[in-house]
């Protein structure tokens, strides 16, 4: 006798943005399969008797994966949506069908001329969109949700604002989540694009949400319709944001969306994935959508198309470009018509004390990690490994800074080596960078010097006092451009003060949201991290739309040389950046990324073949006073 088909009821809980599955028979095969599927994927969930509750995006994913005709026949069940879940699942099914079609064939409804005409009628008259911006805008208008992966400087902010104007409905809100550094650009876009005489409904300026929860609630209910908030504040005010998105039709935009790449493993990513189904439209903006690896784009796709499984396809090995198809736009630097930037790799010898200390830290790192890798690395061991890598990066550029950090860590260091490093003072690399900045200044040229360490920023500022430098790092707060101590005030001075020849900055703090290309065409890298986003976006501060055909952009990368048996961490950084840039090139089909990676590959290795291992062993022994008649162990 054929067993009765099991009904799996699906409910939607709007207050919690959650869904639940309920069965009448806990012994049924589908109940066991549901629990196994949810636990295997490590979804956050709660089981209460014959019911499982989990986030709504995870509910949609589970329905899509288990709801195939074959699964329903094999496991003898049927999904049975209840109440509000019925309409939501019907719309989800229709959306999956539309997205599948759009991935391979996209029909654009408006011509560039029609787009321009409609924008002008709305008061968008102060800025004329470029041909590539009109192309991208037409493409995004044909999508329900969009991804703009154009290079920095291509006008993603302007295109997204125009998209908002053309898609907005009465009583709809426009909500931007962005890094703090990008807030000013969004505030400027209305003034830069809109006719002041346009009706207030379209010329309304952005309301910056930067106060307490009560102040945010008051602003959201004030009658304003355009808002901007930082990622940091969004995390601190999750309930306020979620409630607003659940009750007011909202177009939500994530600027620099790669900041949610950690997905469910971070507070930021988990919150955005949980509320992904609430906005009526979602757009993500990033010039570097996968800074580390292909899986970085997984959470961004799951935010854009919750439940569709596009992120899972990437993690299972399909190329992001194949998965996305027509679901994104990308303007390359070649399309901007920019003159090509020239990259120079300059290798500098380490001083004796610096090389000795670098070798000791490097050898200790290898010993520790060899043991960890053979026995499996724990979270605590991984943290120690990362700290050791940062020490090596510090030693490559600023050994006295590394010494101070190692002292705080209670790391044992031979006193003679310490004295030698202190006697040497600033490293040869820092001195070379400072000399280079002075040479440019003598020729009337400004430069931006990039370093990942705050201590090195202050060290270079002290060395270059005669060039009236300004600096930006994470400790420099945003504020009025008239305040010389703020980020905006320092940028203004660099632009307007003819005697201010140098900006020293951290890519993590200044790699986004600022434009330097009108006054500066030289970038000097005292060091680089393994984060490709920091490198690519910092280059784009001086190489972006607005350059004249005669402007020459130069990128100077300084690297510390080391003997081949020791190895240069700067060379390791270069190799890994090349690999990550190649990954993005595969997704974005961008010839400029190919050229950038090729330049890294063609640069000479920062290897000093004139120094071998025994030379270093002897050098350390000399510093430690045990060179004569003593047996030396290999490092």
C-alpha positions in Angstrom: 0.0 0.0 0.0 1.4 3.4 -1.0 2.2 5.7 2.0 0.5 9.0 2.3 2.3 12.1 1.0 3.8 14.2 3.8 2.8 17.9 3.8 5.6 20.2 4.9 4.0 23.5 5.9 6.0 26.7 5.4 5.3 29.8 7.3 6.8 33.4 7.1 7.4 35.3 10.3 7.7 39.0 9.3 8.6 40.3 12.7 11.8 38.2 12.8 12.4 37.9 9.0 12.3 34.2 9.5 10.7 31.1 8.1 9.7 27.8 9.5 9.0 24.2 8.3 6.5 22.1 10.1 5.6 18.4 9.6 2.8 16.3 11.1 4.9 13.1 11.1 8.4 13.3 12.6 9.2 9.8 11.3 8.8 10.9 7.7 12.0 10.8 5.4 11.6 14.5 4.6 11.8 15.5 8.2 15.1 13.8 8.6 16.4 15.2 5.3 15.4 18.8 6.3 17.3 18.5 9.6 20.3 17.0 7.9 20.4 19.7 5.1 20.1 22.6 7.6 22.7 21.2 10.0 25.1 20.3 7.2 25.0 23.9 5.9 25.4 25.1 9.5 22.4 27.4 9.2 21.5 29.1 12.4 18.2 27.4 13.4 15.9 26.3 16.2 14.1 23.0 16.4 10.9 22.9 18.5 9.2 19.5 18.3 8.1 19.0 14.7 9.1 22.6 13.6 12.3 24.1 12.4 12.8 27.9 12.3 15.6 29.7 10.5 16.2 32.9 8.6 14.0 33.7 5.6 16.9 33.7 3.1 18.0 30.2 4.4 14.4 29.1 4.2 14.3 30.1 0.5 17.5 28.3 -0.2 16.2 25.1 1.5 13.0 25.3 -0.5 14.9 25.7 -3.8 17.3 22.9 -3.1 14.8 20.3 -1.7 11.7 21.3 -3.7 12.6 19.7 -7.0 10.1 17.3 -8.5 12.6 14.4 -8.1 13.1 15.1 -4.4 9.4 15.5 -3.7 8.7 12.1 -5.5 11.7 10.3 -3.8 10.9 11.6 -0.3 7.1 11.5 -0.8 6.3 15.1 0.3 4.9 18.4 -0.8 5.7 21.9 0.4 2.5 23.6 1.6 3.0 27.4 2.1 0.8 29.0 4.7 -0.7 32.6 4.7 1.9 35.2 3.8 4.4 32.6 2.8 2.3 31.7 -0.2 2.7 35.0 -2.0 6.4 35.3 -1.0 7.2 31.9 -2.4 5.3 32.5 -5.6 7.2 35.7 -6.2 10.5 33.9 -5.3 9.7 31.2 -7.9 9.0 33.9 -10.5 12.1 35.8 -9.7 14.3 32.7 -10.1 12.8 32.2 -13.5 13.4 35.8 -14.5 17.0 35.8 -13.2 17.9 32.6 -15.1 16.7 34.2 -18.3 18.5 37.5 -17.6 21.8 35.7 -16.9 21.9 34.7 -20.6 19.7 37.3 -22.3 18.9 40.7 -21.1 16.3 43.0 -22.8 17.0 46.7 -22.2 13.8 48.8 -22.4 15.3 52.4 -22.7 17.8 53.7 -25.2 20.6 56.1 -24.1 18.7 59.0 -25.6 15.5 58.1 -23.7 17.5 57.8 -20.5 19.1 61.2 -21.0 15.7 62.8 -21.8 14.0 61.4 -18.7 16.9 62.5 -16.4 16.9 66.1 -17.8 13.1 66.2 -17.2 13.7 65.3 -13.6 16.3 68.1 -13.2 19.4 66.0 -13.7 21.1 68.8 -15.8 24.4 69.8 -14.1 26.3 66.6 -15.1 26.1 64.8 -18.5 26.6 61.1 -18.3 29.4 59.6 -20.4 28.5 56.9 -23.0 29.7 54.1 -20.7 27.7 55.4 -17.8 24.5 55.5 -20.0 25.3 52.0 -21.1 25.7 50.7 -17.5 22.6 52.6 -16.4 20.4 51.1 -19.2 21.7 47.6 -18.2 20.9 48.2 -14.5 17.4 49.5 -15.3 16.6 46.2 -17.0 17.5 44.3 -13.8 15.5 43.9 -10.6 18.6 44.2 -8.5 22.0 45.2 -9.8 25.8 44.9 -9.3 28.1 47.7 -10.5 31.7 46.5 -10.5 33.1 49.4 -12.4 36.6 50.7 -11.5 36.9 53.5 -9.0 36.5 56.8 -10.7 34.1 55.5 -13.3 31.1 57.3 -11.6 29.4 54.5 -9.8 27.9 57.0 -7.3 26.5 59.1 -10.1 25.1 56.2 -12.1 23.4 54.8 -8.9 21.9 58.1 -8.1 20.5 58.4 -11.7 19.2 54.8 -11.3 17.4 55.9 -8.1 15.8 58.8 -9.9 14.5 56.7 -12.7 13.2 53.8 -10.6 11.8 55.6 -7.5 8.2 55.4 -6.6 6.0 57.7 -4.4 6.8 57.3 -0.7 9.9 55.1 -1.5 13.1 55.7 0.5 16.7 55.6 -0.8 19.1 54.2 1.8 22.9 54.0 1.3 25.3 52.0 3.5 28.9 53.0 2.9 32.3 53.4 4.5 32.7 56.6 6.4 35.2 57.8 3.8 32.5 57.7 1.1 29.8 59.6 2.9 30.9 63.0 1.5 30.7 61.7 -2.1 27.1 60.8 -1.7 26.3 64.2 -0.1 28.0 65.9 -3.1 26.2 63.9 -5.8 22.9 65.8 -5.4 24.6 69.2 -5.7 26.8 68.1 -8.5 24.0 66.6 -10.6 20.7 68.3 -9.9 19.4 71.7 -11.0 18.8 73.8 -7.9 15.4 74.9 -9.3 14.2 71.3 -9.5 11.4 70.3 -7.2 12.5 69.3 -3.7 11.2 65.8 -4.2 14.1 65.1 -6.6 16.7 67.6 -5.4 16.4 66.6 -1.7 19.9 66.2 -0.1 20.9 63.1 1.8 20.3 62.9 5.5 23.4 61.6 7.2 22.5 59.1 9.9 25.3 59.4 12.5 23.6 59.9 15.9 21.9 57.8 18.6 19.2 55.2 17.9 16.5 57.7 18.9 18.0 60.3 16.6 18.1 57.8 13.7 14.4 56.9 14.3 13.5 60.5 14.3 15.4 61.2 11.1 13.8 58.2 9.3 10.3 59.4 10.2 11.0 63.1 9.6 9.6 63.1 6.0 13.1 62.8 4.4 13.5 60.1 1.8 17.3 59.9 1.2 19.6 58.5 3.8 23.2 57.5 4.2 24.7 55.5 7.1 28.1 53.9 7.8 28.6 50.2 8.0 29.8 50.6 11.6 26.7 52.4 12.7 24.5 50.0 10.9 25.8 47.2 13.0 25.2 49.2 16.2 21.6 50.0 15.2 20.5 46.8 13.6 17.0 46.8 15.0 16.3 50.3 13.9 17.5 49.6 10.3 15.7 46.3 10.1 12.4 47.8 11.3 12.6 50.6 8.8 13.3 48.3 5.9 10.4 46.1 7.0 7.9 48.9 7.1 9.0 51.4 4.4 9.5 50.5 0.7 13.3 51.1 0.4 15.9 50.9 -2.3 19.0 49.7 -0.4 22.5 50.3 -1.8 25.8 48.8 -0.4 28.7 51.0 -1.4 32.0 49.1 -1.3 30.0 45.9 -0.9 33.1 43.7 -0.6 33.0 44.8 3.0 30.4 42.1 3.6 32.6 39.4 2.0 32.9 37.4 5.3 29.1 36.7 5.1 27.6 34.8 8.0 31.0 34.8 9.8 30.8 38.5 10.5 28.2 40.7 12.2 28.1 42.9 9.2 27.6 40.1 6.7 25.1 38.2 8.8 22.9 41.2 9.4 22.8 42.1 5.7 22.1 38.5 4.6 19.2 38.3 7.2 17.5 41.5 5.9 18.2 40.9 2.2 14.6 40.1 1.4 13.2 43.4 2.9 14.2 46.1 0.4 12.2 46.5 -2.8 15.5 46.9 -4.7 19.1 46.1 -3.9 22.2 47.3 -5.6 25.9 46.6 -4.7 28.8 48.7 -5.7 32.5 47.6 -5.7 35.4 48.1 -8.0 37.1 45.1 -6.2 34.3 42.6 -5.5 36.6 39.7 -4.7 39.8 41.1 -3.2 41.1 37.8 -1.8 39.5 34.9 -3.7 36.4 33.9 -5.7 34.5 33.0 -2.6 34.6 36.7 -1.5 31.7 37.3 -3.9 29.5 34.5 -2.4 27.8 36.6 0.3 27.4 39.6 -2.0 25.5 37.5 -4.5 23.4 35.9 -1.7 22.5 39.4 -0.5 21.6 40.5 -4.1 19.6 37.4 -4.9 18.7 35.6 -1.6 17.8 32.0 -1.9 18.9 31.7 -5.6 22.1 29.8 -4.8 24.4 31.9 -6.9 26.9 32.2 -4.1 26.9 28.4 -3.7 27.6 27.9 -7.4 30.8 30.0 -7.0 32.0 28.0 -3.9 31.3 24.8 -5.8 33.9 25.8 -8.4 31.9 27.6 -11.2 33.7 30.8 -12.3 32.0 33.9 -10.9 31.8 35.3 -14.4 29.9 32.3 -15.6 27.5 32.4 -12.7 26.8 36.1 -13.0 26.3 36.3 -16.8 24.4 39.6 -17.5 23.7 40.3 -13.8 26.4 43.0 -13.4 28.1 45.9 -15.2 31.7 46.8 -15.3 33.5 49.9 -16.8 37.2 49.3 -17.2 40.0 51.9 -17.1 40.5 51.4 -20.8 36.9 52.6 -21.4 37.6 55.7 -19.3 40.2 56.7 -21.9 42.8 57.2 -19.2 46.5 57.4 -20.1 48.2 54.3 -18.8 49.9 54.4 -15.4 53.5 53.4 -15.3 54.6 51.0 -12.5 58.2 51.0 -11.2 59.6 48.4 -8.8 62.6 49.7 -6.8 64.5 47.2 -4.6 66.5 48.4 -1.6 69.2 46.5 0.4 68.5 45.9 4.1 71.1 47.3 6.5 73.1 44.7 8.5 71.1 45.0 11.8 67.8 45.0 10.0 68.7 41.9 8.0 69.9 40.1 11.1 66.6 40.8 13.0 64.5 40.0 10.0 66.3 36.7 9.6 65.8 35.8 13.3 62.1 36.6 13.2 61.7 34.8 9.8 63.4 31.6 11.2 61.3 31.6 14.3 58.2 32.0 12.2 59.2 29.0 10.0 59.9 26.8 13.0 56.5 27.6 14.6 54.5 27.3 11.5 56.1 24.0 10.4 55.0 22.5 13.6 51.5 24.0 13.3 51.0 22.9 9.8 52.0 19.3 10.5 49.7 19.1 13.6 46.9 21.3 12.3 46.6 25.0 13.0 44.2 26.4 15.6 42.5 29.8 15.8 45.0 31.0 18.4 48.0 29.7 16.4 46.6 31.4 13.2 46.4 34.7 15.1 50.1 34.3 16.2 51.0 33.5 12.6 49.3 36.6 11.3 51.1 38.7 14.0 54.4 37.2 12.8 53.7 38.1 9.2 52.9 41.7 10.3 56.2 41.8 12.2 58.1 40.8 9.0 56.3 43.4 7.0 57.2 46.0 9.7 60.8 44.8 9.7 61.0 45.2 5.9 60.2 48.9 6.1 60.7 50.2 9.7 62.7 47.9 12.0 62.6 50.3 15.0 58.8 50.2 14.9 58.9 46.4 14.8 61.3 46.4 17.8 58.8 48.3 19.9 56.0 46.0 18.9 58.1 42.9 19.7 59.0 44.4 23.1 55.3 44.7 23.8 54.9 41.1 22.9 57.7 40.1 25.2 59.6 38.5 22.3 63.1 37.5 23.2 65.7 39.5 21.1 69.5 39.5 21.5 70.5 42.9 23.0 73.4 43.3 20.6 71.0 43.0 17.6 68.7 45.5 19.2 71.5 48.0 19.7 72.6 47.6 16.1 69.1 48.2 14.8 68.7 51.3 17.0 72.1 52.6 15.9 71.1 52.3 12.2 68.0 54.4 12.7 65.6 54.8 9.8 65.8 51.9 7.3 67.4 52.3 3.9 63.9 51.8 2.4 62.4 54.7 4.4 65.3 56.9 3.5 65.0 56.0 -0.2 61.3 56.8 -0.1 62.0 60.2 1.6 64.7 61.0 -0.9 62.3 60.2 -3.7 59.6 62.5 -2.3 62.2 65.3 -2.1 63.3 64.8 -5.7 59.7 65.0 -6.9 59.2 68.2 -4.8 62.3 69.8 -6.3 60.6 69.2 -9.7 57.4 70.8 -8.4 55.5 67.5 -8.2 53.4 66.3 -5.3 53.2 62.6 -4.2 51.2 60.3 -2.0 53.2 57.9 0.1 51.3 54.7 1.1 52.2 52.5 4.1 50.1 50.1 6.2 51.6 51.1 9.5 50.6 54.2 11.5 54.0 54.3 13.2 55.7 54.5 9.7 53.3 57.3 8.7 54.4 59.4 11.7 58.1 58.5 11.0 57.9 59.6 7.4 56.0 62.8 8.4 58.9 63.6 10.8 61.5 62.9 8.1 59.8 65.0 5.5 59.0 68.1 7.7 60.6 70.4 5.1 57.9 69.3 2.5 55.0 70.3 4.8 53.4 66.9 4.7 49.8 65.9 5.8 48.8 62.5 6.9 45.7 60.2 7.1 45.3 57.1 9.1 42.5 55.4 11.1 42.9 57.8 14.0 42.1 60.9 11.8 38.4 61.7 12.2 36.1 63.1 9.5 34.7 66.5 9.8 34.7 70.0 8.3 37.1 70.8 5.5 37.9 74.0 7.3 39.3 72.1 10.3 42.9 71.3 9.6 42.9 68.3 11.9 40.1 66.4 10.1 40.5 64.0 7.2 38.7 66.5 5.0 40.9 69.4 6.2 44.1 67.5 5.4 42.9 66.6 2.0 41.9 70.2 1.3 45.3 71.4 2.3 47.0 68.9 0.1 44.9 70.1 -2.8 45.2 73.9 -2.2 48.6 74.5 -0.4 51.3 74.7 -3.0 53.9 74.2 -0.3 52.3 70.9 0.8 54.1 68.3 -1.3 53.4 65.1 0.4 50.4 63.1 1.7 51.3 60.1 3.8 48.4 57.7 4.2 47.2 54.2 5.1 45.4 52.5 2.3 42.8 51.1 4.7 41.9 54.6 5.8 42.4 56.7 2.7 42.1 54.1 -0.2 38.4 54.9 -0.6 36.3 58.0 -1.1 39.0 60.6 -2.0 40.3 61.9 -5.3 43.8 63.3 -5.7 44.3 63.1 -9.4 43.9 66.8 -10.1 47.0 67.7 -8.1 49.0 64.5 -7.7 50.3 62.0 -10.3 52.9 60.1 -8.2 52.2 57.3 -5.7 55.0 55.8 -3.6 54.5 52.5 -1.8 56.8 52.2 1.2 55.1 48.8 1.8 52.1 46.8 0.8 49.8 44.3 2.5 48.4 41.1 1.1 45.0 42.8 0.6 44.5 43.5 -3.1 41.7 46.0 -2.4 44.0 48.3 -0.6 46.6 48.3 -3.4 44.1 48.6 -6.3 41.9 51.3 -4.7 44.9 53.3 -3.5 46.2 53.5 -7.1 42.8 54.8 -8.2 43.1 57.8 -5.9 45.5 59.3 -8.6 44.5 57.3 -11.7 40.8 58.0 -12.4 38.4 59.8 -14.6 39.3 63.5 -15.1 43.0 63.0 -16.1 44.1 64.9 -19.2 45.7 62.9 -22.1 49.1 64.5 -21.2 49.1 63.6 -17.5 51.7 60.9 -16.6 50.7 58.7 -13.6 53.6 56.9 -11.9 53.4 54.1 -9.4 56.6 53.4 -7.4 56.7 50.2 -5.3 59.7 49.9 -2.9 60.7 46.4 -1.9 63.4 45.2 0.6 65.9 42.8 -0.9 66.8 39.6 1.0 69.1 36.7 0.2 67.4 33.8 -1.6 67.8 31.4 1.3 66.0 33.9 3.5 63.4 35.2 1.1 61.7 38.7 0.9 58.3 39.1 2.3 57.8 41.9 -0.2 58.2 39.4 -3.0 55.6 37.1 -1.3 53.2 40.0 -1.1 53.8 40.7 -4.8 53.1 37.1 -5.8 49.9 36.9 -3.8 48.7 40.2 -5.1 49.3 38.9 -8.6 47.2 35.8 -8.0 44.3 37.8 -6.5 44.3 40.3 -9.3 44.3 37.4 -11.8 41.2 36.0 -10.0 39.4 39.3 -10.4 40.5 39.6 -14.0 38.9 36.2 -14.7 35.6 37.5 -13.2 35.6 40.9 -14.8 37.4 40.3 -18.1 39.4 43.5 -17.5 42.5 43.9 -19.7 43.8 46.6 -17.2 43.9 44.0 -14.4 45.8 41.7 -16.7 48.4 44.4 -17.4 48.7 45.2 -13.7 49.3 41.6 -12.8 51.7 41.2 -15.7 53.8 44.1 -14.5 54.1 42.4 -11.1 55.2 39.2 -12.8 57.8 40.8 -14.9 59.5 42.8 -12.1 62.9 41.6 -11.0 62.8 39.5 -7.8 63.9 41.5 -4.7 66.6 38.9 -4.0 70.2 39.7 -2.9 72.2 36.9 -4.4 75.5 38.3 -2.9 74.5 37.3 0.6 74.1 33.6 1.5 72.9 31.8 4.7 76.3 31.5 6.3 76.9 35.2 5.8 73.7 35.9 7.9 74.6 33.3 10.5 78.0 34.9 10.9 76.4 38.4 11.0 74.1 37.4 13.9 77.0 35.8 15.7 79.0 38.9 15.3 76.3 41.1 16.8 75.8 38.7 19.6 79.6 38.5 20.4 80.0 34.8 19.7 81.6 34.8 16.3 85.1 33.6 17.3 85.6 29.9 18.0 81.9 29.2 18.6 79.7 26.5 16.9 76.8 28.0 15.0 73.5 26.2 14.5 71.6 26.9 11.4 68.8 29.4 11.7 
